[in-house]
């Protein structure tokens, strides 16, 4: 169900970016508000919703732009579980210089493009705030290269004057870095799970789907346990639900002997 496009409603918001149609389902707004709800400070809820909107849209546009480059015609949907970049394999894009260059790595590149776009956005935020002195960063030196290994958004006098800007930048870095890394875990239907499935299909023959699902199930259970252990109930429930879905897909794959998708 995570990869199922939600039904259209009269309350959908429609627009386009780079000729790519985008639809925001009303459940996106509801779930975003619930996840960031803070009755004592409603402004933080607005900041959190803005963070999810921008970050998930950037993530899905990363997928969509690479899909477009490969010659397909993509669209993006934001909904309750996050977002989907959808393409019709039978409709070609007029904007894709990569048409005809598809190979066995195509889906892996498309899957990596989403988290990669989020990491790029986080890097831009770090570069701008670090370069302008709006934030201070702990620095780790690799040879002659200095890499920020931690950050503090509060020391700048300019940011102290605008604490909500500092909080929003903190939200943006957290979501695009931490959730970008989580999204690369080999758990289906996350991007990492789809990458894992493609790699198994390249190198593991007829057992590829089953083995990718076994790995996905083990990882999902492990993250769910950690979520409960560290009192991150939403993470625990979210990954427990994915573990159940993977278990059901694994049983279906075992029964049919083929690809459950």
Secondary structure as GFF3:
##gff-version 3
##sequence-region A 1 261
A	DSSP	beta_strand	13	17	.	.	.	ID=ss1
A	DSSP	beta_strand	20	24	.	.	.	ID=ss2
A	DSSP	alpha_helix	26	35	.	.	.	ID=ss3
A	DSSP	alpha_helix	42	69	.	.	.	ID=ss4
A	DSSP	beta_strand	72	79	.	.	.	ID=ss5
A	DSSP	beta_strand	82	92	.	.	.	ID=ss6
A	DSSP	alpha_helix	106	131	.	.	.	ID=ss7
A	DSSP	beta_strand	136	142	.	.	.	ID=ss8
A	DSSP	beta_strand	145	152	.	.	.	ID=ss9
A	DSSP	alpha_helix	157	161	.	.	.	ID=ss10
A	DSSP	alpha_helix	163	173	.	.	.	ID=ss11
A	DSSP	pi_helix	174	179	.	.	.	ID=ss12
A	DSSP	alpha_helix	180	182	.	.	.	ID=ss13
A	DSSP	alpha_helix	191	203	.	.	.	ID=ss14
A	DSSP	three_ten_helix	205	207	.	.	.	ID=ss15
A	DSSP	alpha_helix	208	229	.	.	.	ID=ss16
A	DSSP	alpha_helix	233	256	.	.	.	ID=ss17
###
